[in-house]
Amino acid sequence: MMMIMDVGSLIAVVALGLVSLSFWWFILRVRCHKKTSSGLPPPPEIPGLPVLGNLLQLKEKKPYRTFTKWAEKYGPVYSIKTGSTKLVVLNSNDAAKEAMVTRFSSISTRKLSNAIKILTNDKNIVAMTDYGEFHKMVKRHILTSTLGPNAQKRHRVHRDTMMNIISEQLQYYVKKDPNGAVNLRQLFQRELFGLALKQVLGKEVESLYVEELGTTLSRQEILEILVIEPMKGAIEVDWRDFLPYLKWIPNRTFKINIQRMYFRRQSVMTALIKEQKERISRGEEINCYLDYLLNEAKSLSEQQVLMLLWEAIIESSDTTLVTTEWAMYELAKDPQRQDRLYQDIRNVCGNEKVAEEKLCELPYLSAVFHETLRKYSPAPIVPLRYVHEDTEVGGYHIPAGTEIAINIFGCNMDKKQWENPEDWKPERFIDDKYDLMDLHKTMAFGAGKRVCAGALQAILISCTAIGRLVQEFEWSLHHGEQDNVDTLGLTTHKLHPMKAKIKPRN
């Protein structure tokens, strides 16, 4: 009887095991079928370490360069592991455009680092918010009031004033010390910041009492808090970004640094808005972003208004500076190309100053701008996106849950797309073999529904500035500047300001 029970039990166990095995075989088959139902393979995966994945291979803190090197070996589309996260990296124009345009509906969600999530108040700015009704609404507001074509016409006077001040300051410096070197960044950044304040608040600010900080800040200190500190904070690395299952472990140093930046930014913006609300209460309305939002965007909370105003200040003050400084560095290093640009300007403008309406008649100036964007894209990696449904990119199957990194630097260094991409050659953008509309010139402004709202303003400011600077002065690099090409962290921001000698032209 005991033997019969044992055999019965054994049969039951075997039967249960077979059922269980069949169940897991079915689940595995369904999963495999789901992953390959498109008939496409997954992207090749770069070997890494257990748990850490490829993190140690990215320790140089310039991932866009490492991504580009891997693209030469593994192809333009591949996957890596960053801790527990799988990341697909795109390094070609075709794959980038496919992700940003063709497959946008499947890859439209932002994936932010902890630092950027805190600094943007959890995606409360146009550039970082997920695509949807809120994004469309706030982008419409910034285009209507500040960055769109009609708004740019209204703000034209501010840009012209800025360029005249820069020219006058450079004339003053060269008279004061003809053999000295000028720091273009210091001057240009200050005036760009002033322009941003005029567009956003309606006026420049030389000093500001901030109650929450208990002190009066100078203009330079306001610039540090609103622009320079957050740009540095945005590239702060929190190891919990890569190992989210360990997020319960505190990262005290990171938290203190980012929260300090956040508090200082909040305090200054609150003081600026309070000051302008007092102006409005006196019946003094100005054509600026703040007045527009208070009148036309009443559904926004006070915090959302604060974040949108801050975004317009920081983005107008930084990325255009990066492109203009690199363009002047390359022109100062290359007298022949600088002279070619000068002669083109002379032929078109004569004795008149370069003006925005003349830009369309200066193709070489446009080529200088776009070639600089290609080689030194201010944002070399597009903020990460999250794949929320199975999709296809670059001939590969990309499952839901994957993160996408679009390496703009890698796209613009693709040897299949660009001849000798490491060289700075503006002529490539006036060569008939390059279809500028097809390439979108470069991918620096993105593409599709999330194309950069500030593209028009960046082109107007940077091209006019480069044209005026070359038209009025002859530029040459100060001794030792030839090799001063280091960049700052995750961006292509020049680590050290360019020092150049300038000589007024006749």
C-alpha positions in Angstrom: 0.0 0.0 0.0 2.9 2.3 0.9 4.6 1.5 -2.4 1.5 2.3 -4.4 1.2 5.6 -2.6 4.8 6.5 -3.4 4.4 5.6 -7.1 1.2 7.7 -7.2 2.9 10.6 -5.5 5.8 10.3 -7.9 3.5 10.3 -10.9 1.7 13.3 -9.5 5.1 15.1 -9.0 6.3 14.3 -12.5 2.9 15.4 -14.0 3.1 18.6 -12.0 6.7 19.1 -13.2 5.7 18.6 -16.8 2.8 21.0 -16.5 5.1 23.6 -14.9 7.7 23.0 -17.6 5.1 23.3 -20.3 3.9 26.5 -18.8 7.3 28.2 -18.6 8.2 26.9 -22.1 4.9 28.6 -23.3 5.7 31.9 -21.6 9.3 31.8 -22.9 8.0 31.1 -26.4 5.5 34.0 -26.2 8.2 36.4 -25.0 10.6 35.3 -27.7 7.8 35.6 -30.2 7.0 39.1 -28.9 10.6 40.2 -29.2 11.0 38.9 -32.7 7.5 39.3 -34.0 8.8 42.2 -36.2 11.2 39.8 -37.9 14.0 42.1 -37.0 17.0 41.4 -34.7 17.9 43.4 -31.7 20.8 45.9 -31.9 24.3 44.4 -31.2 25.2 44.7 -27.5 28.6 46.0 -26.4 30.2 43.7 -23.8 30.3 45.0 -20.2 30.7 43.9 -16.6 28.0 42.2 -14.5 25.8 44.7 -12.6 27.7 47.8 -13.8 27.4 47.0 -17.5 29.3 49.6 -19.5 29.5 52.3 -16.8 33.3 52.0 -16.3 33.9 52.4 -20.0 32.1 55.8 -19.8 34.3 57.1 -16.9 35.9 59.8 -19.1 32.7 61.9 -18.6 32.5 62.7 -22.3 30.1 59.8 -23.4 29.4 61.3 -26.8 33.1 60.7 -27.8 33.0 57.1 -26.4 29.7 56.5 -28.2 31.2 57.7 -31.5 34.3 55.4 -31.1 32.0 52.4 -30.5 30.0 53.3 -33.6 33.1 52.9 -35.8 33.4 49.3 -34.5 29.9 48.1 -33.9 27.9 50.2 -36.4 25.7 53.3 -36.0 23.0 51.5 -33.8 24.0 49.4 -30.8 22.9 48.8 -27.2 24.8 49.1 -23.9 24.0 48.5 -20.3 24.2 51.3 -17.8 23.7 49.5 -14.5 20.3 48.0 -14.7 19.2 50.0 -17.7 19.4 49.0 -21.3 20.3 51.9 -23.6 20.2 52.0 -27.4 22.6 54.5 -28.9 21.9 56.1 -32.3 24.9 57.6 -34.2 23.7 58.3 -37.7 21.5 61.0 -39.2 19.1 58.4 -40.7 18.6 56.6 -37.4 18.3 59.8 -35.5 15.7 61.2 -37.8 13.8 57.9 -37.8 13.6 58.1 -33.9 12.7 61.8 -33.8 10.3 61.9 -36.7 9.1 58.5 -38.1 8.9 56.6 -34.8 8.1 59.7 -32.6 4.8 58.3 -31.3 6.7 55.3 -29.8 9.7 57.3 -28.5 8.3 60.7 -27.3 8.8 60.4 -23.5 11.7 62.1 -21.8 14.0 60.1 -19.4 15.7 62.5 -17.1 18.6 62.1 -14.7 18.0 62.9 -11.0 19.8 66.2 -11.3 17.9 67.4 -14.3 14.6 66.1 -12.9 15.2 68.3 -9.8 16.4 71.4 -11.7 13.5 71.3 -14.1 11.0 70.7 -11.3 10.1 67.4 -12.8 9.8 68.4 -16.5 8.1 71.7 -16.1 9.9 73.4 -19.0 9.3 73.1 -22.7 12.6 71.4 -23.6 12.1 68.6 -21.1 8.4 68.0 -20.7 6.8 64.9 -22.3 5.0 65.5 -25.6 1.3 66.1 -25.0 -1.2 68.9 -24.4 0.9 70.7 -21.8 4.0 70.6 -24.1 2.0 72.0 -27.0 0.5 74.7 -24.9 3.7 76.0 -23.4 5.6 75.8 -26.6 2.9 77.8 -28.3 3.3 80.5 -25.5 7.0 80.8 -25.9 6.8 81.0 -29.7 4.0 83.6 -29.7 5.5 85.8 -27.1 9.3 85.5 -27.6 10.8 83.0 -30.1 8.5 82.8 -33.1 9.0 84.9 -36.3 6.6 87.7 -35.4 7.9 87.9 -31.8 11.5 88.0 -33.2 10.6 91.1 -35.2 9.2 92.8 -32.1 12.4 92.0 -30.2 14.8 93.0 -33.0 15.6 96.3 -31.3 17.1 94.5 -28.3 19.4 92.3 -30.5 20.6 95.3 -32.5 21.3 97.2 -29.2 23.3 94.2 -27.9 25.5 94.0 -31.0 26.2 97.7 -30.9 27.3 97.5 -27.2 29.6 94.5 -27.9 31.2 96.4 -30.8 31.7 99.5 -28.7 33.2 97.5 -25.8 35.7 95.7 -28.2 36.7 99.1 -29.6 37.3 100.4 -26.1 39.4 97.3 -25.1 41.6 97.6 -28.2 42.2 101.3 -27.6 43.0 100.7 -24.0 45.5 97.8 -24.7 46.2 97.3 -28.4 48.5 94.3 -27.8 46.3 92.7 -25.1 44.0 89.6 -25.6 40.3 90.0 -25.3 38.0 87.5 -23.5 35.0 87.4 -26.0 33.0 85.0 -23.8 33.0 87.4 -20.8 31.6 90.2 -22.9 29.2 88.2 -25.1 27.8 86.2 -22.2 27.0 89.4 -20.2 25.2 90.9 -23.2 23.3 87.7 -24.1 22.1 87.6 -20.5 21.0 91.2 -20.7 19.1 90.4 -23.9 17.4 87.4 -22.2 16.3 89.5 -19.3 14.8 92.1 -21.6 12.8 89.5 -23.5 11.6 87.7 -20.4 11.2 90.5 -17.9 11.1 93.6 -20.1 14.2 95.2 -18.6 17.8 94.5 -17.7 18.7 94.0 -14.0 21.9 95.4 -12.6 21.3 94.4 -9.0 18.5 92.6 -7.0 17.7 92.3 -3.3 16.7 88.6 -2.7 14.8 88.3 0.6 15.2 84.5 1.0 19.0 84.9 0.6 19.1 88.0 2.7 21.4 89.9 0.4 21.6 92.1 -2.7 23.1 90.4 -5.7 25.0 91.9 -8.6 24.2 91.2 -12.2 27.1 88.8 -12.4 25.9 86.9 -9.3 22.4 86.7 -10.8 24.0 85.2 -13.9 25.9 82.7 -11.9 22.8 81.5 -10.0 20.4 81.4 -13.0 22.7 80.2 -15.7 26.2 79.0 -14.8 25.4 77.0 -11.7 22.4 75.1 -13.2 24.5 74.3 -16.4 27.1 72.7 -14.1 24.4 71.0 -12.0 22.8 69.4 -15.1 25.8 67.2 -15.6 26.1 66.2 -11.9 26.1 62.4 -11.8 24.0 60.5 -9.3 25.0 56.8 -9.3 21.3 56.0 -8.4 20.4 57.0 -11.9 22.0 53.7 -13.1 21.0 51.5 -10.1 17.4 52.6 -9.3 16.8 49.6 -7.2 19.3 51.1 -4.7 17.6 54.5 -4.7 16.8 54.0 -1.0 20.5 54.5 -0.2 21.2 58.2 0.4 23.6 60.2 -1.8 24.1 63.1 0.6 26.7 65.2 -1.4 24.7 65.1 -4.6 21.5 66.0 -2.8 23.0 68.9 -0.9 24.6 70.4 -4.1 21.5 70.1 -6.3 19.1 71.3 -3.7 21.3 74.3 -3.0 21.3 75.2 -6.7 17.5 74.7 -6.8 16.9 76.9 -3.7 19.1 79.7 -5.0 17.5 79.6 -8.4 14.0 79.7 -6.9 14.8 82.6 -4.6 16.2 84.8 -7.4 13.4 84.0 -9.8 10.8 84.7 -7.1 12.4 88.1 -6.4 12.6 89.0 -10.1 8.9 88.1 -10.7 7.8 90.0 -7.5 9.6 93.1 -8.7 8.0 92.9 -12.1 4.5 92.2 -10.7 4.9 95.5 -8.7 5.6 97.2 -12.0 2.5 95.7 -13.5 0.4 96.7 -10.5 1.4 100.3 -11.2 0.0 100.0 -14.7 3.3 99.7 -16.5 3.0 96.9 -19.0 5.8 95.8 -21.3 6.1 93.6 -24.3 7.8 90.7 -22.6 7.3 87.0 -21.8 6.3 87.6 -18.1 3.5 90.0 -19.0 2.3 87.7 -21.7 2.1 84.6 -19.4 0.3 86.6 -16.7 -2.3 87.8 -19.2 -2.7 84.8 -21.6 -1.7 81.7 -19.6 -3.9 81.9 -16.5 -4.2 78.1 -16.2 -0.5 77.9 -15.3 0.5 77.7 -11.6 3.0 80.2 -10.2 5.7 77.6 -10.1 5.0 76.7 -13.8 5.3 80.3 -14.8 8.6 80.6 -12.8 10.0 77.6 -14.5 9.1 78.7 -18.0 10.6 82.2 -17.4 13.8 80.6 -16.1 14.0 78.3 -19.1 13.9 81.3 -21.5 16.7 83.0 -19.6 19.1 80.0 -19.3 18.6 78.8 -22.9 19.0 82.2 -24.4 22.1 82.9 -22.4 24.2 79.7 -23.0 23.8 77.6 -26.2 24.2 80.6 -28.6 27.3 81.6 -26.7 28.8 78.1 -27.2 28.4 78.2 -31.0 29.6 81.8 -31.5 32.7 81.3 -29.4 33.7 78.1 -31.3 33.1 79.8 -34.6 35.3 82.8 -33.7 38.0 80.3 -32.4 38.1 78.5 -35.8 38.1 81.8 -37.8 40.8 83.3 -35.6 42.9 80.1 -36.2 42.3 80.2 -40.0 43.2 83.6 -41.6 42.3 82.5 -45.1 38.7 81.5 -44.2 38.3 84.5 -42.1 39.4 86.7 -45.0 37.0 84.9 -47.3 34.1 85.6 -45.0 35.2 89.3 -44.7 35.4 89.7 -48.4 31.9 88.2 -48.8 30.6 90.6 -46.2 32.3 93.6 -48.0 30.8 92.6 -51.3 27.2 92.3 -49.9 27.2 95.0 -47.2 29.7 97.5 -48.4 30.2 100.1 -45.6 27.0 99.2 -43.9 27.0 97.0 -40.8 25.9 93.3 -41.1 22.2 93.3 -40.4 19.7 90.4 -40.0 18.0 91.1 -43.4 21.3 90.6 -45.1 22.0 87.1 -43.7 20.2 85.4 -46.6 22.7 87.0 -49.0 25.7 85.7 -47.1 25.9 81.9 -47.8 29.4 81.6 -46.5 28.4 83.1 -43.2 25.6 80.6 -42.9 28.1 77.8 -43.8 30.4 79.0 -41.0 27.5 78.8 -38.6 26.3 75.3 -39.6 29.8 73.8 -39.8 30.4 75.1 -36.3 27.1 73.5 -35.1 28.2 70.3 -36.8 31.6 70.0 -35.1 30.7 71.6 -31.8 27.0 70.9 -31.2 26.1 72.7 -27.9 24.0 69.6 -26.9 26.0 66.6 -28.2 23.5 64.1 -26.8 19.8 64.6 -27.0 18.1 64.2 -23.6 17.3 60.5 -23.2 14.0 59.2 -24.5 12.0 56.2 -23.3 10.5 53.6 -25.6 6.9 53.0 -24.4 5.9 50.5 -27.0 7.7 48.1 -29.2 9.2 49.8 -32.3 11.9 49.6 -35.0 14.8 51.9 -35.5 17.7 51.5 -38.0 16.6 48.1 -39.0 16.5 46.7 -35.5 13.7 45.7 -33.1 13.6 48.0 -30.0 11.4 46.6 -27.2 9.3 48.7 -24.9 11.2 49.8 -21.8 14.4 50.5 -23.6 16.0 54.0 -23.4 17.2 55.8 -26.5 20.3 58.1 -26.6 20.6 60.1 -29.8 24.3 61.0 -30.2 24.3 64.2 -32.2 28.1 64.4 -32.0 28.3 60.9 -33.5 25.8 61.8 -36.3 28.0 64.7 -37.2 31.2 62.7 -37.1 29.9 59.9 -39.3 32.5 59.3 -42.0 29.9 57.8 -44.3 28.0 61.1 -44.2 30.8 63.7 -43.9 34.2 63.8 -45.6 37.0 64.2 -43.0 34.5 65.1 -40.3 37.2 66.1 -37.8 38.1 69.0 -40.0 36.3 72.4 -39.7 35.3 73.1 -43.4 32.5 75.5 -43.9 32.8 74.9 -47.7 31.0 71.5 -47.2 27.8 73.5 -46.7 28.0 75.3 -50.0 29.0 72.2 -51.9 26.3 70.9 -54.4 26.7 67.3 -53.2 25.2 68.1 -49.8 21.5 68.4 -49.8 21.0 70.8 -46.9 17.2 70.3 -46.6 17.6 66.5 -46.5 20.3 66.6 -43.9 18.5 69.3 -41.9 22.0 70.9 -42.2 22.9 69.3 -38.9 20.9 67.6 -36.2 21.8 70.3 -33.6 18.2 71.7 -33.4 16.6 68.3 -33.3 13.8 67.3 -35.7 10.1 66.6 -35.9 7.6 67.8 -33.3 10.2 68.5 -30.7 12.5 70.6 -32.9 14.1 73.4 -30.8 11.8 76.4 -30.3 14.8 78.8 -30.2 16.4 77.8 -33.5 15.4 81.0 -35.3 16.7 83.2 -32.5 20.0 81.3 -32.3 20.6 81.7 -36.0 19.8 85.4 -36.0 22.0 86.2 -33.0 25.0 83.9 -33.7 25.2 84.7 -37.5 24.8 88.4 -37.0 27.4 88.4 -34.2 29.9 86.4 -36.2 29.4 88.7 -39.2 29.8 91.9 -37.2 32.9 90.6 -35.3 34.7 89.6 -38.6 33.5 92.7 -40.4 34.8 95.1 -37.8 37.9 93.3 -36.5 40.7 91.1 -37.6 41.0 88.2 -35.2 44.0 86.0 -34.3 44.5 83.6 -31.4 46.6 84.6 -28.4 49.7 82.6 -27.8 48.9 79.1 -26.6 45.2 79.2 -27.6 45.7 76.9 -30.6 45.5 73.8 -28.4 43.0 75.2 -25.9 40.2 72.8 -27.1 39.1 71.1 -23.9 35.3 71.0 -23.3 33.2 70.9 -20.1 31.8 67.6 -19.0 28.8 66.3 -21.0 28.7 69.4 -23.3 30.9 71.0 -25.9 31.1 74.2 -23.8 34.6 75.4 -24.2 36.4 74.7 -20.9 38.5 77.9 -21.0 37.4 81.1 -22.6 39.0 81.9 -25.9 41.7 84.6 -25.7 42.2 86.5 -29.0 44.0 89.5 -30.3 41.9 91.9 -32.3 42.8 94.6 -34.8 40.1 97.1 -36.0 39.6 97.0 -39.8 39.5 100.2 -41.8 
